[in-house]
Structure formats: structure tokens, C-alpha cells
Amino acid sequence: MATKALAFDVGDYVVYPKHGVGRVVELQREEIAGMQLELYVLRFEKERMTLRVPVNKVEAIGMRKLSSDKTLKEALETLTGKPRVKRTMWSRRAQEYEAKINSGDLVSIAEVTRDLFRADDQPEQSYSERQIFEAASSRLARELAAMEKTDEPTALQKILAILNEHAPKYYAEPA
């Protein structure tokens, strides 16, 4: 088996689509079922979870480095856009939102955050809407925080400030 150059180094922040931003804390070699495997050991602080990912499965899983500055800019611009809420049943929309969040695509996560955001003067959200909004905004904030070398609460404040600034113009009552 030819050894490829490793895509990630110990200490790198990575995005695992189903769990968000984690950090490579170790590279391990283990023998499992008679096969030598190289594994990335990822640590997800928020979930207090450690995950071992075989190096040869990284691409199939969709694990990636943090987004580029261009992608981050596009995601933040997405937050300023008009919310798009389909007129389908909530259960169908909820599935679509979850799929976008778990895709690991920063712009898709920003879309979910924008679409489910409610300003203080807006009608109350249902419990499940709030849960999905919090999952999306937290995922977005963690990647933003890792990229800007800050913490998640600071990044979340920045996201909410953008939403609060731009949302009112879409909800204003027509005269």
C-alpha cells in the first residue's frame, strides 16, 4: 500500500460534516482485523467527543479543512439575503434543513440559519424550529470562530448582529 501524503496535521482544525469543527489531536497506527490502519484522532470539544477516522476514508466521509476566506465571505453574505421558506410540510423542511447542516457546506448552513432566524419582534418559533436554528447557527459559529481565532460566543454574536441588521427589511409590513 503506497502511503499518500497526509492531508491534515496534528493541531489542524477540520470539518467533519456530521459533527462540525474538530481538531486533529493525534495520528495513530492500529491493527484492526489483521490490517494496519492509519487513523486521525479528532477531538470535538463542544460535544466532548473523540472520533477516530481512517486516513483512507477521509474523502468518502467528506472531512475537509476549514473553509476558504472566499467561502466564509459568501456564507456571511448569504445571511444578509431574503429568507426562503418553502410552503411544504414542516417535517419535509426539517429533513432538508438537517441534510444541509450535515452536508458540512458552510453556505448551506448559513442558508438554514438565515431561513430559521426570528428577530425579537417576530412570531415565536416552534421548539423544533428553534432546535434546528440553534444547531445551524452553532455549527456556523464554530467554523467562523476557528477561522477568526476567536471563541464560539463571539462568533455567534457576529452572526446574530448580521441577521438582526438585515432581517427587518424583509419583515417590514407593506404600507
C-alpha positions as CSV (number, residue, x, y, z in Angstrom):
1,M,0.0,0.0,0.0
2,A,1.5,3.3,-1.1
3,T,1.5,6.0,1.6
4,K,-0.1,9.2,0.4
5,A,0.9,12.5,2.0
6,L,-1.4,13.1,4.9
7,A,-4.0,15.8,4.3
8,F,-4.1,17.0,7.9
9,D,-1.5,17.6,10.6
10,V,-1.8,17.3,14.4
11,G,-3.3,20.6,15.6
12,D,-5.2,21.3,12.4
13,Y,-8.9,22.3,12.7
14,V,-11.0,20.2,10.4
15,V,-14.7,20.0,9.5
16,Y,-16.4,16.6,9.8
17,P,-19.8,17.0,8.1
18,K,-22.0,15.4,10.7
19,H,-20.3,16.9,13.7
20,G,-18.8,20.2,12.7
21,V,-15.4,21.6,13.6
22,G,-13.0,19.4,15.4
23,R,-9.2,19.3,15.9
24,V,-6.7,16.6,14.9
25,V,-5.1,15.7,18.2
26,E,-3.2,12.6,17.1
27,L,-2.2,10.3,14.3
28,Q,-2.4,6.6,15.2
29,R,-1.5,3.3,13.6
30,E,-3.6,0.4,14.7
31,E,-4.0,-3.2,13.6
32,I,-7.7,-3.9,13.2
33,A,-8.8,-7.3,11.8
34,G,-5.2,-8.0,10.7
35,M,-4.9,-4.8,8.7
36,Q,-2.7,-1.9,9.5
37,L,-4.7,1.3,9.6
38,E,-3.7,4.9,9.9
39,L,-6.2,6.9,11.9
40,Y,-6.8,10.6,12.5
41,V,-7.9,11.1,16.1
42,L,-10.3,14.1,16.2
43,R,-11.5,15.9,19.3
44,F,-14.8,17.8,19.3
45,E,-14.7,20.0,22.4
46,K,-18.3,21.1,22.4
47,E,-19.7,17.5,22.3
48,R,-16.8,16.2,24.5
49,M,-16.3,13.6,21.8
50,T,-13.3,11.8,20.3
51,L,-13.5,10.3,16.9
52,R,-11.1,8.0,15.0
53,V,-11.2,8.4,11.2
54,P,-9.2,6.1,8.9
55,V,-7.0,8.2,6.7
56,N,-8.2,6.3,3.6
57,K,-11.9,7.2,4.4
58,V,-11.4,11.0,4.8
59,E,-12.5,11.8,1.2
60,A,-15.5,9.4,1.3
61,I,-16.7,10.9,4.5
62,G,-16.3,14.5,3.3
63,M,-13.9,15.6,6.0
64,R,-12.2,18.8,5.0
65,K,-10.1,21.7,6.1
66,L,-11.7,24.9,7.3
67,S,-13.4,26.9,4.6
68,S,-11.6,29.4,2.5
69,D,-12.0,33.2,3.2
70,K,-14.0,33.4,0.0
71,T,-16.4,30.7,1.2
72,L,-16.7,32.4,4.6
73,K,-17.5,35.7,2.9
74,E,-20.1,34.1,0.7
75,A,-21.7,32.4,3.8
76,L,-21.8,35.7,5.7
77,E,-23.4,37.4,2.6
78,T,-26.0,34.6,2.5
79,L,-27.1,35.7,6.0
80,T,-28.0,39.2,4.6
81,G,-30.3,37.8,1.9
82,K,-34.1,37.3,2.0
83,P,-35.2,34.2,3.9
84,R,-36.6,31.5,1.6
85,V,-39.2,29.4,3.4
86,K,-40.9,26.8,1.2
87,R,-44.6,26.2,1.6
88,T,-44.1,22.5,2.3
89,M,-44.9,20.5,5.4
90,W,-42.6,21.2,8.4
91,S,-41.4,17.6,8.6
92,R,-40.2,17.8,5.0
93,R,-38.5,21.2,5.5
94,A,-36.9,19.9,8.7
95,Q,-35.4,17.0,6.9
96,E,-34.0,19.3,4.2
97,Y,-32.6,21.6,6.9
98,E,-30.9,18.7,8.7
99,A,-29.4,17.5,5.4
100,K,-28.0,20.9,4.7
101,I,-26.5,21.2,8.2
102,N,-24.9,17.7,8.0
103,S,-23.6,18.4,4.5
104,G,-20.8,20.4,6.1
105,D,-21.2,23.1,3.4
106,L,-20.8,26.5,5.1
107,V,-23.1,28.3,2.7
108,S,-25.8,25.7,3.1
109,I,-25.6,26.0,6.9
110,A,-25.8,29.8,6.5
111,E,-29.0,29.4,4.4
112,V,-30.6,27.3,7.2
113,T,-29.5,29.9,9.8
114,R,-31.0,32.7,7.7
115,D,-34.2,30.9,6.9
116,L,-35.0,30.0,10.5
117,F,-33.9,33.2,12.2
118,R,-36.5,35.1,14.1
119,A,-36.0,38.7,15.3
120,D,-37.3,39.6,18.8
121,D,-40.4,41.3,17.3
122,Q,-41.2,38.2,15.1
123,P,-43.7,35.4,15.9
124,E,-42.4,32.8,18.2
125,Q,-40.7,29.7,16.7
126,S,-41.8,26.1,17.4
127,Y,-39.5,24.0,19.6
128,S,-38.2,22.0,16.6
129,E,-37.5,25.2,14.5
130,R,-35.5,26.6,17.4
131,Q,-33.5,23.4,17.8
132,I,-32.6,23.3,14.1
133,F,-31.8,27.1,14.1
134,E,-29.5,26.6,17.1
135,A,-27.8,23.6,15.5
136,A,-27.1,25.5,12.3
137,S,-26.0,28.8,13.9
138,S,-23.8,26.9,16.4
139,R,-22.2,24.9,13.5
140,L,-21.6,28.2,11.6
141,A,-20.3,30.0,14.6
142,R,-17.8,27.2,15.4
143,E,-16.3,27.3,11.9
144,L,-16.2,31.1,12.0
145,A,-14.6,31.1,15.4
146,A,-11.9,28.7,14.3
147,M,-11.2,30.7,11.2
148,E,-11.1,34.1,13.0
149,K,-9.2,32.6,16.0
150,T,-11.9,33.7,18.5
151,D,-14.5,31.8,20.6
152,E,-17.9,30.5,19.6
153,P,-20.0,33.0,21.6
154,T,-18.1,35.9,20.0
155,A,-18.7,34.4,16.5
156,L,-22.4,33.7,17.3
157,Q,-22.8,37.4,18.3
158,K,-21.3,38.5,15.0
159,I,-23.8,36.2,13.1
160,L,-26.8,37.4,15.1
161,A,-25.7,41.0,14.5
162,I,-25.7,40.4,10.8
163,L,-29.2,38.7,10.9
164,N,-30.7,41.4,13.2
165,E,-29.4,44.2,10.9
166,H,-30.8,42.7,7.7
167,A,-33.9,40.7,8.7
168,P,-36.1,43.7,9.5
169,K,-36.2,44.9,5.9
170,Y,-37.7,41.6,4.8
171,Y,-40.3,41.5,7.5
172,A,-41.5,45.1,7.3
173,E,-45.2,45.5,6.9
174,P,-46.1,46.7,3.4
175,A,-47.6,50.2,3.5
